[in-house]
Amino acid sequence: MKTIRIINREFGFSFEDEYDDKTQFQIFLNMVHSALSLKNDLSFFNGKDFLVHIPYEVLKGSVIFGSSHDLSLGEYAIVKSKMEGADVKG
């Protein structure tokens, strides 16, 4: 499981998300890095049910963590059921 967290001193957790797909995680990390490097807002919409917009000034003043860790079989089952539950609601 791969996790990205953006924590801001003023707003607390500005963004937190988990990915089980390595490629999606790398793409999102590249988007965050590009927004910081180019001094742009971080904006992303998947066209369906996921929208992120963090102004550059907020992003610049944030601590950003990207990490990955192995899941036990039990943890994987919990994450998978949460994801399937989210798909059913949408």
Secondary structure, DSSP 4 states (H G I P E B T S, - for coil): -EEEEEEETTTEEEEEEEES-HHHHHHHHHHHHHHHHHT--EEEE-SSS-EEEE-HHHHHTEEEEEEE-PPPHHHHHHHHHHHHHHHHH-
